[in-house]
Structure formats: structure tokens, C-alpha cells
């Protein structure tokens, strides 16, 4: 059995690694703000306290049809 690295452990704590800074791999606890673009899409804006990097993510929900 091989040990897990710190990065692997962090990715298990998040959804698809999307709560990890893309620049420095610091753990991000929540977006700075979120907005509902439409009934199937939500945009999140993130900023890293460790390095100052800012980025956006978008969540797409499937149609109920």
C-alpha cells in the first residue's frame, strides 16, 4: 500500500479538486461570491489568500426534461 500525498488528500476533500488554488494548490474554503446566471448555471468567483490568484468556475446543472 502506498501513502497518499498531501495533494491527493486535499483533492478527496473537494469536488474534483475545484476548491484548490490553481496557482499554488492552497485549499480554498468557499467562493468570494456566486451568481445565478440562469436556472441551469451558477458562476463562482474565487481568490486565494495565500498567493492572491483569482479565478472563476461555473457549475452546470442538467435540464429536467
CHARMM-style PDB file with segment names, atoms N, HN, CA, C and O in Angstrom:
ATOM      1  N   UNK     1       0.837  -1.175   0.000  1.00  0.00      PROA
ATOM      2  CA  UNK     1       0.000   0.000   0.000  1.00  0.00      PROA
ATOM      3  C   UNK     1       0.884   1.241   0.000  1.00  0.00      PROA
ATOM      4  O   UNK     1       1.832   1.335   0.780  1.00  0.00      PROA
ATOM      5  N   UNK     2       0.569   2.197  -0.882  1.00  0.00      PROA
ATOM      6  HN  UNK     2      -0.201   2.120  -1.516  1.00  0.00      PROA
ATOM      7  CA  UNK     2       1.373   3.400  -0.975  1.00  0.00      PROA
ATOM      8  C   UNK     2       0.694   4.537  -0.216  1.00  0.00      PROA
ATOM      9  O   UNK     2      -0.534   4.630  -0.228  1.00  0.00      PROA
ATOM     10  N   UNK     3       1.460   5.396   0.437  1.00  0.00      PROA
ATOM     11  HN  UNK     3       2.457   5.320   0.446  1.00  0.00      PROA
ATOM     12  CA  UNK     3       0.863   6.515   1.173  1.00  0.00      PROA
ATOM     13  C   UNK     3       0.325   7.580   0.223  1.00  0.00      PROA
ATOM     14  O   UNK     3       0.840   7.762  -0.880  1.00  0.00      PROA
ATOM     15  N   UNK     4      -0.704   8.271   0.661  1.00  0.00      PROA
ATOM     16  HN  UNK     4      -1.122   8.123   1.557  1.00  0.00      PROA
ATOM     17  CA  UNK     4      -1.273   9.361  -0.120  1.00  0.00      PROA
ATOM     18  C   UNK     4      -0.471  10.632   0.120  1.00  0.00      PROA
ATOM     19  O   UNK     4      -0.016  10.888   1.235  1.00  0.00      PROA
ATOM     20  N   UNK     5      -0.302  11.415  -0.917  1.00  0.00      PROA
ATOM     21  HN  UNK     5      -0.671  11.207  -1.823  1.00  0.00      PROA
ATOM     22  CA  UNK     5       0.380  12.686  -0.753  1.00  0.00      PROA
ATOM     23  C   UNK     5      -0.607  13.721  -0.223  1.00  0.00      PROA
ATOM     24  O   UNK     5      -1.817  13.495  -0.235  1.00  0.00      PROA
ATOM     25  N   UNK     6      -0.094  14.840   0.235  1.00  0.00      PROA
ATOM     26  HN  UNK     6       0.889  15.023   0.245  1.00  0.00      PROA
ATOM     27  CA  UNK     6      -0.952  15.895   0.758  1.00  0.00      PROA
ATOM     28  C   UNK     6      -1.919  16.394  -0.314  1.00  0.00      PROA
ATOM     29  O   UNK     6      -3.082  16.668  -0.015  1.00  0.00      PROA
ATOM     30  N   UNK     7      -1.455  16.515  -1.558  1.00  0.00      PROA
ATOM     31  HN  UNK     7      -0.510  16.293  -1.801  1.00  0.00      PROA
ATOM     32  CA  UNK     7      -2.311  16.976  -2.645  1.00  0.00      PROA
ATOM     33  C   UNK     7      -3.441  15.998  -2.900  1.00  0.00      PROA
ATOM     34  O   UNK     7      -4.577  16.418  -3.116  1.00  0.00      PROA
ATOM     35  N   UNK     8      -3.162  14.717  -2.881  1.00  0.00      PROA
ATOM     36  HN  UNK     8      -2.239  14.376  -2.706  1.00  0.00      PROA
ATOM     37  CA  UNK     8      -4.206  13.711  -3.071  1.00  0.00      PROA
ATOM     38  C   UNK     8      -5.240  13.785  -1.962  1.00  0.00      PROA
ATOM     39  O   UNK     8      -6.437  13.650  -2.219  1.00  0.00      PROA
ATOM     40  N   UNK     9      -4.793  13.996  -0.738  1.00  0.00      PROA
ATOM     41  HN  UNK     9      -3.821  14.105  -0.530  1.00  0.00      PROA
ATOM     42  CA  UNK     9      -5.719  14.102   0.390  1.00  0.00      PROA
ATOM     43  C   UNK     9      -6.600  15.329   0.245  1.00  0.00      PROA
ATOM     44  O   UNK     9      -7.797  15.266   0.528  1.00  0.00      PROA
ATOM     45  N   UNK    10      -6.036  16.430  -0.187  1.00  0.00      PROA
ATOM     46  HN  UNK    10      -5.064  16.481  -0.416  1.00  0.00      PROA
ATOM     47  CA  UNK    10      -6.818  17.649  -0.385  1.00  0.00      PROA
ATOM     48  C   UNK    10      -7.865  17.457  -1.475  1.00  0.00      PROA
ATOM     49  O   UNK    10      -8.996  17.921  -1.331  1.00  0.00      PROA
ATOM     50  N   UNK    11      -7.508  16.787  -2.550  1.00  0.00      PROA
ATOM     51  HN  UNK    11      -6.589  16.410  -2.667  1.00  0.00      PROA
ATOM     52  CA  UNK    11      -8.455  16.558  -3.640  1.00  0.00      PROA
ATOM     53  C   UNK    11      -9.625  15.702  -3.193  1.00  0.00      PROA
ATOM     54  O   UNK    11     -10.736  15.870  -3.694  1.00  0.00      PROA
ATOM     55  N   UNK    12      -9.400  14.792  -2.263  1.00  0.00      PROA
ATOM     56  HN  UNK    12      -8.497  14.655  -1.855  1.00  0.00      PROA
ATOM     57  CA  UNK    12     -10.501  13.971  -1.748  1.00  0.00      PROA
ATOM     58  C   UNK    12     -11.475  14.799  -0.934  1.00  0.00      PROA
ATOM     59  O   UNK    12     -12.647  14.438  -0.830  1.00  0.00      PROA
ATOM     60  N   UNK    13     -11.018  15.908  -0.351  1.00  0.00      PROA
ATOM     61  HN  UNK    13     -10.066  16.201  -0.436  1.00  0.00      PROA
ATOM     62  CA  UNK    13     -11.869  16.765   0.465  1.00  0.00      PROA
ATOM     63  C   UNK    13     -12.722  17.707  -0.367  1.00  0.00      PROA
ATOM     64  O   UNK    13     -13.633  18.342   0.163  1.00  0.00      PROA
ATOM     65  N   UNK    14     -12.446  17.808  -1.645  1.00  0.00      PROA
ATOM     66  HN  UNK    14     -11.706  17.292  -2.076  1.00  0.00      PROA
ATOM     67  CA  UNK    14     -13.144  18.750  -2.506  1.00  0.00      PROA
ATOM     68  C   UNK    14     -13.813  18.015  -3.653  1.00  0.00      PROA
ATOM     69  O   UNK    14     -13.605  16.818  -3.849  1.00  0.00      PROA
ATOM     70  N   UNK    15     -14.608  18.740  -4.399  1.00  0.00      PROA
ATOM     71  HN  UNK    15     -14.776  19.713  -4.240  1.00  0.00      PROA
ATOM     72  CA  UNK    15     -15.266  18.169  -5.565  1.00  0.00      PROA
ATOM     73  C   UNK    15     -14.388  18.381  -6.777  1.00  0.00      PROA
ATOM     74  O   UNK    15     -14.219  19.512  -7.232  1.00  0.00      PROA
ATOM     75  N   UNK    16     -13.834  17.321  -7.300  1.00  0.00      PROA
ATOM     76  HN  UNK    16     -13.972  16.402  -6.931  1.00  0.00      PROA
ATOM     77  CA  UNK    16     -12.982  17.371  -8.489  1.00  0.00      PROA
ATOM     78  C   UNK    16     -11.815  18.340  -8.350  1.00  0.00      PROA
ATOM     79  O   UNK    16     -11.326  18.851  -9.357  1.00  0.00      PROA
ATOM     80  N   UNK    17     -11.361  18.604  -7.145  1.00  0.00      PROA
ATOM     81  HN  UNK    17     -11.758  18.188  -6.327  1.00  0.00      PROA
ATOM     82  CA  UNK    17     -10.234  19.496  -6.938  1.00  0.00      PROA
ATOM     83  C   UNK    17     -10.541  20.957  -7.227  1.00  0.00      PROA
ATOM     84  O   UNK    17      -9.623  21.772  -7.319  1.00  0.00      PROA
ATOM     85  N   UNK    18     -11.828  21.304  -7.372  1.00  0.00      PROA
ATOM     86  HN  UNK    18     -12.573  20.642  -7.296  1.00  0.00      PROA
ATOM     87  CA  UNK    18     -12.174  22.668  -7.756  1.00  0.00      PROA
ATOM     88  C   UNK    18     -12.052  23.667  -6.620  1.00  0.00      PROA
ATOM     89  O   UNK    18     -12.188  24.868  -6.854  1.00  0.00      PROA
ATOM     90  N   UNK    19     -11.805  23.224  -5.417  1.00  0.00      PROA
ATOM     91  HN  UNK    19     -11.695  22.249  -5.226  1.00  0.00      PROA
ATOM     92  CA  UNK    19     -11.642  24.130  -4.289  1.00  0.00      PROA
ATOM     93  C   UNK    19     -10.184  24.242  -3.886  1.00  0.00      PROA
ATOM     94  O   UNK    19      -9.863  24.472  -2.720  1.00  0.00      PROA
ATOM     95  N   UNK    20      -9.321  24.079  -4.846  1.00  0.00      PROA
ATOM     96  HN  UNK    20      -9.581  23.892  -5.794  1.00  0.00      PROA
ATOM     97  CA  UNK    20      -7.883  24.210  -4.627  1.00  0.00      PROA
ATOM     98  C   UNK    20      -7.373  25.287  -5.572  1.00  0.00      PROA
ATOM     99  O   UNK    20      -7.735  25.300  -6.749  1.00  0.00      PROA
ATOM    100  N   UNK    21      -6.542  26.183  -5.072  1.00  0.00      PROA
ATOM    101  HN  UNK    21      -6.249  26.172  -4.116  1.00  0.00      PROA
ATOM    102  CA  UNK    21      -5.991  27.255  -5.904  1.00  0.00      PROA
ATOM    103  C   UNK    21      -5.256  26.651  -7.091  1.00  0.00      PROA
ATOM    104  O   UNK    21      -4.437  25.745  -6.935  1.00  0.00      PROA
ATOM    105  N   UNK    22      -5.555  27.155  -8.262  1.00  0.00      PROA
ATOM    106  HN  UNK    22      -6.221  27.890  -8.390  1.00  0.00      PROA
ATOM    107  CA  UNK    22      -4.933  26.646  -9.478  1.00  0.00      PROA
ATOM    108  C   UNK    22      -3.481  27.096  -9.618  1.00  0.00      PROA
ATOM    109  O   UNK    22      -2.727  26.535 -10.413  1.00  0.00      PROA
ATOM    110  N   UNK    23      -3.096  28.104  -8.849  1.00  0.00      PROA
ATOM    111  HN  UNK    23      -3.709  28.559  -8.203  1.00  0.00      PROA
ATOM    112  CA  UNK    23      -1.746  28.650  -8.933  1.00  0.00      PROA
ATOM    113  C   UNK    23      -0.801  27.999  -7.918  1.00  0.00      PROA
ATOM    114  O   UNK    23       0.307  27.595  -8.272  1.00  0.00      PROA
ATOM    115  N   UNK    24      -1.243  27.896  -6.640  1.00  0.00      PROA
ATOM    116  HN  UNK    24      -2.143  28.225  -6.353  1.00  0.00      PROA
ATOM    117  CA  UNK    24      -0.316  27.436  -5.590  1.00  0.00      PROA
ATOM    118  C   UNK    24      -0.799  26.191  -4.838  1.00  0.00      PROA
ATOM    119  O   UNK    24      -0.107  25.726  -3.932  1.00  0.00      PROA
ATOM    120  N   UNK    25      -1.963  25.641  -5.188  1.00  0.00      PROA
ATOM    121  HN  UNK    25      -2.525  26.019  -5.924  1.00  0.00      PROA
ATOM    122  CA  UNK    25      -2.538  24.443  -4.564  1.00  0.00      PROA
ATOM    123  C   UNK    25      -3.006  24.644  -3.132  1.00  0.00      PROA
ATOM    124  O   UNK    25      -3.198  23.664  -2.413  1.00  0.00      PROA
ATOM    125  N   UNK    26      -3.196  25.894  -2.693  1.00  0.00      PROA
ATOM    126  HN  UNK    26      -3.040  26.690  -3.277  1.00  0.00      PROA
ATOM    127  CA  UNK    26      -3.729  26.142  -1.347  1.00  0.00      PROA
ATOM    128  C   UNK    26      -5.205  25.741  -1.311  1.00  0.00      PROA
ATOM    129  O   UNK    26      -5.909  25.864  -2.314  1.00  0.00      PROA
ATOM    130  N   UNK    27      -5.662  25.272  -0.181  1.00  0.00      PROA
ATOM    131  HN  UNK    27      -5.091  25.172   0.633  1.00  0.00      PROA
ATOM    132  CA  UNK    27      -7.052  24.876  -0.014  1.00  0.00      PROA
ATOM    133  C   UNK    27      -7.935  26.110   0.102  1.00  0.00      PROA
ATOM    134  O   UNK    27      -7.649  26.996   0.907  1.00  0.00      PROA
ATOM    135  N   UNK    28      -9.009  26.184  -0.692  1.00  0.00      PROA
ATOM    136  HN  UNK    28      -9.241  25.464  -1.346  1.00  0.00      PROA
ATOM    137  CA  UNK    28      -9.956  27.292  -0.670  1.00  0.00      PROA
ATOM    138  C   UNK    28     -11.254  26.795  -0.052  1.00  0.00      PROA
ATOM    139  O   UNK    28     -11.766  25.747  -0.444  1.00  0.00      PROA
ATOM    140  N   UNK    29     -11.789  27.532   0.905  1.00  0.00      PROA
ATOM    141  HN  UNK    29     -11.373  28.384   1.224  1.00  0.00      PROA
ATOM    142  CA  UNK    29     -12.954  27.064   1.651  1.00  0.00      PROA
ATOM    143  C   UNK    29     -14.278  27.487   1.052  1.00  0.00      PROA
ATOM    144  O   UNK    29     -15.293  26.838   1.304  1.00  0.00      PROA
ATOM    145  N   UNK    30     -14.303  28.535   0.280  1.00  0.00      PROA
ATOM    146  HN  UNK    30     -13.479  29.062   0.076  1.00  0.00      PROA
ATOM    147  CA  UNK    30     -15.545  28.982  -0.338  1.00  0.00      PROA
ATOM    148  C   UNK    30     -15.287  30.122  -1.296  1.00  0.00      PROA
ATOM    149  O   UNK    30     -14.281  30.821  -1.177  1.00  0.00      PROA
ATOM    150  N   UNK    31     -16.198  30.319  -2.256  1.00  0.00      PROA
ATOM    151  HN  UNK    31     -17.015  29.751  -2.352  1.00  0.00      PROA
ATOM    152  CA  UNK    31     -16.015  31.403  -3.218  1.00  0.00      PROA
ATOM    153  C   UNK    31     -16.211  32.767  -2.570  1.00  0.00      PROA
ATOM    154  O   UNK    31     -16.884  32.889  -1.546  1.00  0.00      PROA
ATOM    155  N   UNK    32     -15.613  33.798  -3.181  1.00  0.00      PROA
ATOM    156  HN  UNK    32     -15.067  33.699  -4.013  1.00  0.00      PROA
ATOM    157  CA  UNK    32     -15.826  35.166  -2.725  1.00  0.00      PROA
ATOM    158  C   UNK    32     -17.275  35.583  -2.973  1.00  0.00      PROA
ATOM    159  O   UNK    32     -17.889  36.251  -2.141  1.00  0.00      PROA
ATOM    160  N   UNK    33     -17.804  35.189  -4.107  1.00  0.00      PROA
ATOM    161  HN  UNK    33     -17.306  34.647  -4.783  1.00  0.00      PROA
ATOM    162  CA  UNK    33     -19.208  35.426  -4.400  1.00  0.00      PROA
ATOM    163  C   UNK    33     -19.670  34.470  -5.482  1.00  0.00      PROA
ATOM    164  O   UNK    33     -18.862  33.890  -6.207  1.00  0.00      PROA
ATOM    165  N   UNK    34     -20.977  34.313  -5.580  1.00  0.00      PROA
ATOM    166  HN  UNK    34     -21.634  34.784  -4.991  1.00  0.00      PROA
ATOM    167  CA  UNK    34     -21.597  33.441  -6.570  1.00  0.00      PROA
ATOM    168  C   UNK    34     -22.763  34.178  -7.205  1.00  0.00      PROA
ATOM    169  O   UNK    34     -23.386  35.034  -6.576  1.00  0.00      PROA
ATOM    170  N   UNK    35     -23.052  33.841  -8.454  1.00  0.00      PROA
ATOM    171  HN  UNK    35     -22.545  33.146  -8.965  1.00  0.00      PROA
ATOM    172  CA  UNK    35     -24.213  34.433  -9.105  1.00  0.00      PROA
ATOM    173  C   UNK    35     -24.920  33.380  -9.937  1.00  0.00      PROA
ATOM    174  O   UNK    35     -24.290  32.524 -10.557  1.00  0.00      PROA
ATOM    175  N   UNK    36     -26.231  33.461  -9.937  1.00  0.00      PROA
ATOM    176  HN  UNK    36     -26.743  34.156  -9.433  1.00  0.00      PROA
ATOM    177  CA  UNK    36     -27.043  32.574 -10.756  1.00  0.00      PROA
ATOM    178  C   UNK    36     -27.134  33.199 -12.144  1.00  0.00      PROA
ATOM    179  O   UNK    36     -27.748  34.251 -12.316  1.00  0.00      PROA
ATOM    180  N   UNK    37     -26.526  32.555 -13.126  1.00  0.00      PROA
ATOM    181  HN  UNK    37     -26.027  31.700 -12.987  1.00  0.00      PROA
ATOM    182  CA  UNK    37     -26.534  33.053 -14.496  1.00  0.00      PROA
ATOM    183  C   UNK    37     -27.894  32.772 -15.127  1.00  0.00      PROA
ATOM    184  O   UNK    37     -28.486  33.638 -15.772  1.00  0.00      PROA
ATOM    185  N   UNK    38     -28.373  31.560 -14.933  1.00  0.00      PROA
ATOM    186  HN  UNK    38     -27.892  30.856 -14.409  1.00  0.00      PROA
ATOM    187  CA  UNK    38     -29.721  31.164 -15.324  1.00  0.00      PROA
ATOM    188  C   UNK    38     -30.113  29.968 -14.474  1.00  0.00      PROA
ATOM    189  O   UNK    38     -29.379  29.612 -13.552  1.00  0.00      PROA
ATOM    190  N   UNK    39     -31.239  29.340 -14.753  1.00  0.00      PROA
ATOM    191  HN  UNK    39     -31.835  29.630 -15.502  1.00  0.00      PROA
ATOM    192  CA  UNK    39     -31.721  28.249 -13.892  1.00  0.00      PROA
ATOM    193  C   UNK    39     -30.850  27.004 -13.937  1.00  0.00      PROA
ATOM    194  O   UNK    39     -31.025  26.102 -13.119  1.00  0.00      PROA
ATOM    195  N   UNK    40     -29.916  26.938 -14.877  1.00  0.00      PROA
ATOM    196  HN  UNK    40     -29.774  27.671 -15.542  1.00  0.00      PROA
ATOM    197  CA  UNK    40     -29.058  25.766 -15.001  1.00  0.00      PROA
ATOM    198  C   UNK    40     -27.570  26.071 -14.844  1.00  0.00      PROA
ATOM    199  O   UNK    40     -26.736  25.188 -15.043  1.00  0.00      PROA
ATOM    200  N   UNK    41     -27.229  27.313 -14.489  1.00  0.00      PROA
ATOM    201  HN  UNK    41     -27.907  28.030 -14.328  1.00  0.00      PROA
ATOM    202  CA  UNK    41     -25.810  27.668 -14.432  1.00  0.00      PROA
ATOM    203  C   UNK    41     -25.542  28.654 -13.295  1.00  0.00      PROA
ATOM    204  O   UNK    41     -26.248  29.652 -13.145  1.00  0.00      PROA
ATOM    205  N   UNK    42     -24.508  28.359 -12.492  1.00  0.00      PROA
ATOM    206  HN  UNK    42     -23.935  27.549 -12.614  1.00  0.00      PROA
ATOM    207  CA  UNK    42     -24.082  29.231 -11.397  1.00  0.00      PROA
ATOM    208  C   UNK    42     -22.585  29.497 -11.551  1.00  0.00      PROA
ATOM    209  O   UNK    42     -21.798  28.573 -11.761  1.00  0.00      PROA
ATOM    210  N   UNK    43     -22.203  30.765 -11.444  1.00  0.00      PROA
ATOM    211  HN  UNK    43     -22.842  31.515 -11.273  1.00  0.00      PROA
ATOM    212  CA  UNK    43     -20.802  31.167 -11.561  1.00  0.00      PROA
ATOM    213  C   UNK    43     -20.262  31.507 -10.173  1.00  0.00      PROA
ATOM    214  O   UNK    43     -20.917  32.196  -9.391  1.00  0.00      PROA
ATOM    215  N   UNK    44     -19.059  31.012  -9.880  1.00  0.00      PROA
ATOM    216  HN  UNK    44     -18.527  30.452 -10.516  1.00  0.00      PROA
ATOM    217  CA  UNK    44     -18.377  31.308  -8.618  1.00  0.00      PROA
ATOM    218  C   UNK    44     -17.083  32.059  -8.921  1.00  0.00      PROA
ATOM    219  O   UNK    44     -16.380  31.738  -9.879  1.00  0.00      PROA
ATOM    220  N   UNK    45     -16.779  33.052  -8.102  1.00  0.00      PROA
ATOM    221  HN  UNK    45     -17.350  33.312  -7.324  1.00  0.00      PROA
ATOM    222  CA  UNK    45     -15.512  33.782  -8.204  1.00  0.00      PROA
ATOM    223  C   UNK    45     -14.698  33.457  -6.955  1.00  0.00      PROA
ATOM    224  O   UNK    45     -15.178  33.601  -5.831  1.00  0.00      PROA
ATOM    225  N   UNK    46     -13.471  33.019  -7.169  1.00  0.00      PROA
ATOM    226  HN  UNK    46     -13.081  32.902  -8.082  1.00  0.00      PROA
ATOM    227  CA  UNK    46     -12.579  32.576  -6.094  1.00  0.00      PROA
ATOM    228  C   UNK    46     -11.361  33.479  -6.032  1.00  0.00      PROA
ATOM    229  O   UNK    46     -10.940  34.032  -7.048  1.00  0.00      PROA
ATOM    230  N   UNK    47     -10.792  33.631  -4.839  1.00  0.00      PROA
ATOM    231  HN  UNK    47     -11.134  33.182  -4.014  1.00  0.00      PROA
ATOM    232  CA  UNK    47      -9.481  34.268  -4.697  1.00  0.00      PROA
ATOM    233  C   UNK    47      -8.722  33.541  -3.591  1.00  0.00      PROA
ATOM    234  O   UNK    47      -9.289  33.121  -2.582  1.00  0.00      PROA
ATOM    235  N   UNK    48      -7.435  33.412  -3.818  1.00  0.00      PROA
ATOM    236  HN  UNK    48      -6.974  33.754  -4.637  1.00  0.00      PROA
ATOM    237  CA  UNK    48      -6.574  32.677  -2.885  1.00  0.00      PROA
ATOM    238  C   UNK    48      -5.924  33.659  -1.921  1.00  0.00      PROA
ATOM    239  O   UNK    48      -5.277  34.617  -2.346  1.00  0.00      PROA
ATOM    240  N   UNK    49      -6.095  33.425  -0.634  1.00  0.00      PROA
ATOM    241  HN  UNK    49      -6.621  32.648  -0.289  1.00  0.00      PROA
ATOM    242  CA  UNK    49      -5.452  34.266   0.380  1.00  0.00      PROA
ATOM    243  C   UNK    49      -3.949  34.050   0.424  1.00  0.00      PROA
ATOM    244  O   UNK    49      -3.204  34.946   0.821  1.00  0.00      PROA
ATOM    245  N   UNK    50      -3.498  32.868   0.021  1.00  0.00      PROA
ATOM    246  HN  UNK    50      -4.103  32.140  -0.300  1.00  0.00      PROA
ATOM    247  CA  UNK    50      -2.070  32.545   0.094  1.00  0.00      PROA
ATOM    248  C   UNK    50      -1.253  33.268  -0.980  1.00  0.00      PROA
ATOM    249  O   UNK    50      -0.169  33.777  -0.696  1.00  0.00      PROA
ATOM    250  N   UNK    51      -1.777  33.316  -2.225  1.00  0.00      PROA
ATOM    251  HN  UNK    51      -2.658  32.903  -2.455  1.00  0.00      PROA
ATOM    252  CA  UNK    51      -0.974  33.888  -3.306  1.00  0.00      PROA
ATOM    253  C   UNK    51      -1.668  35.023  -4.054  1.00  0.00      PROA
ATOM    254  O   UNK    51      -1.038  35.691  -4.875  1.00  0.00      PROA
ATOM    255  N   UNK    52      -2.962  35.255  -3.784  1.00  0.00      PROA
ATOM    256  HN  UNK    52      -3.474  34.713  -3.118  1.00  0.00      PROA
ATOM    257  CA  UNK    52      -3.679  36.350  -4.423  1.00  0.00      PROA
ATOM    258  C   UNK    52      -4.279  36.022  -5.777  1.00  0.00      PROA
ATOM    259  O   UNK    52      -4.891  36.888  -6.402  1.00  0.00      PROA
ATOM    260  N   UNK    53      -4.119  34.795  -6.244  1.00  0.00      PROA
ATOM    261  HN  UNK    53      -3.622  34.092  -5.736  1.00  0.00      PROA
ATOM    262  CA  UNK    53      -4.657  34.396  -7.552  1.00  0.00      PROA
ATOM    263  C   UNK    53      -6.184  34.424  -7.531  1.00  0.00      PROA
ATOM    264  O   UNK    53      -6.793  34.015  -6.543  1.00  0.00      PROA
ATOM    265  N   UNK    54      -6.811  34.904  -8.614  1.00  0.00      PROA
ATOM    266  HN  UNK    54      -6.316  35.237  -9.416  1.00  0.00      PROA
ATOM    267  CA  UNK    54      -8.269  34.954  -8.716  1.00  0.00      PROA
ATOM    268  C   UNK    54      -8.708  34.202  -9.961  1.00  0.00      PROA
ATOM    269  O   UNK    54      -8.062  34.277 -11.006  1.00  0.00      PROA
ATOM    270  N   UNK    55      -9.836  33.464  -9.837  1.00  0.00      PROA
ATOM    271  HN  UNK    55     -10.361  33.404  -8.988  1.00  0.00      PROA
ATOM    272  CA  UNK    55     -10.355  32.730 -10.982  1.00  0.00      PROA
ATOM    273  C   UNK    55     -11.845  32.488 -10.806  1.00  0.00      PROA
ATOM    274  O   UNK    55     -12.389  32.662  -9.716  1.00  0.00      PROA
ATOM    275  N   UNK    56     -12.501  32.083 -11.894  1.00  0.00      PROA
ATOM    276  HN  UNK    56     -12.059  31.942 -12.780  1.00  0.00      PROA
ATOM    277  CA  UNK    56     -13.929  31.786 -11.890  1.00  0.00      PROA
ATOM    278  C   UNK    56     -14.156  30.323 -12.236  1.00  0.00      PROA
ATOM    279  O   UNK    56     -13.395  29.723 -12.995  1.00  0.00      PROA
ATOM    280  N   UNK    57     -15.209  29.763 -11.670  1.00  0.00      PROA
ATOM    281  HN  UNK    57     -15.828  30.250 -11.054  1.00  0.00      PROA
ATOM    282  CA  UNK    57     -15.677  28.442 -12.064  1.00  0.00      PROA
ATOM    283  C   UNK    57     -17.171  28.552 -12.348  1.00  0.00      PROA
ATOM    284  O   UNK    57     -17.841  29.447 -11.834  1.00  0.00      PROA
ATOM    285  N   UNK    58     -17.687  27.644 -13.161  1.00  0.00      PROA
ATOM    286  HN  UNK    58     -17.142  26.916 -13.578  1.00  0.00      PROA
ATOM    287  CA  UNK    58     -19.106  27.624 -13.472  1.00  0.00      PROA
ATOM    288  C   UNK    58     -19.627  26.214 -13.253  1.00  0.00      PROA
ATOM    289  O   UNK    58     -19.007  25.233 -13.663  1.00  0.00      PROA
ATOM    290  N   UNK    59     -20.784  26.132 -12.595  1.00  0.00      PROA
ATOM    291  HN  UNK    59     -21.288  26.928 -12.262  1.00  0.00      PROA
ATOM    292  CA  UNK    59     -21.455  24.859 -12.353  1.00  0.00      PROA
ATOM    293  C   UNK    59     -22.640  24.791 -13.301  1.00  0.00      PROA
ATOM    294  O   UNK    59     -23.455  25.712 -13.352  1.00  0.00      PROA
ATOM    295  N   UNK    60     -22.736  23.698 -14.055  1.00  0.00      PROA
ATOM    296  HN  UNK    60     -22.074  22.950 -14.015  1.00  0.00      PROA
ATOM    297  CA  UNK    60     -23.844  23.486 -14.981  1.00  0.00      PROA
ATOM    298  C   UNK    60     -24.715  22.350 -14.458  1.00  0.00      PROA
ATOM    299  O   UNK    60     -24.218  21.264 -14.160  1.00  0.00      PROA
ATOM    300  N   UNK    61     -26.005  22.604 -14.348  1.00  0.00      PROA
ATOM    301  HN  UNK    61     -26.409  23.486 -14.590  1.00  0.00      PROA
ATOM    302  CA  UNK    61     -26.963  21.575 -13.917  1.00  0.00      PROA
ATOM    303  C   UNK    61     -27.688  21.043 -15.143  1.00  0.00      PROA
ATOM    304  O   UNK    61     -27.981  21.803 -16.066  1.00  0.00      PROA
ATOM    305  N   UNK    62     -27.983  19.740 -15.164  1.00  0.00      PROA
ATOM    306  HN  UNK    62     -27.745  19.123 -14.414  1.00  0.00      PROA
ATOM    307  CA  UNK    62     -28.677  19.178 -16.332  1.00  0.00      PROA
ATOM    308  C   UNK    62     -30.109  19.674 -16.430  1.00  0.00      PROA
ATOM    309  O   UNK    62     -30.723  20.061 -15.436  1.00  0.00      PROA
ATOM    310  N   UNK    63     -30.616  19.655 -17.635  1.00  0.00      PROA
ATOM    311  HN  UNK    63     -30.117  19.341 -18.443  1.00  0.00      PROA
ATOM    312  CA  UNK    63     -32.015  20.023 -17.865  1.00  0.00      PROA
ATOM    313  C   UNK    63     -32.930  18.975 -17.252  1.00  0.00      PROA
ATOM    314  O   UNK    63     -32.596  17.790 -17.241  1.00  0.00      PROA
ATOM    315  N   UNK    64     -34.077  19.400 -16.744  1.00  0.00      PROA
ATOM    316  HN  UNK    64     -34.347  20.362 -16.753  1.00  0.00      PROA
ATOM    317  CA  UNK    64     -35.012  18.459 -16.117  1.00  0.00      PROA
ATOM    318  C   UNK    64     -35.911  17.774 -17.133  1.00  0.00      PROA
ATOM    319  O   UNK    64     -36.765  16.971 -16.758  1.00  0.00      PROA
ATOM    320  N   UNK    65     -35.735  18.073 -18.391  1.00  0.00      PROA
ATOM    321  HN  UNK    65     -35.041  18.725 -18.696  1.00  0.00      PROA
ATOM    322  CA  UNK    65     -36.566  17.471 -19.439  1.00  0.00      PROA
ATOM    323  C   UNK    65     -36.296  16.002 -19.598  1.00  0.00      PROA
ATOM    324  OT1 UNK    65     -36.914  15.348 -20.439  1.00  0.00      PROA
TER     325      UNK     65
END
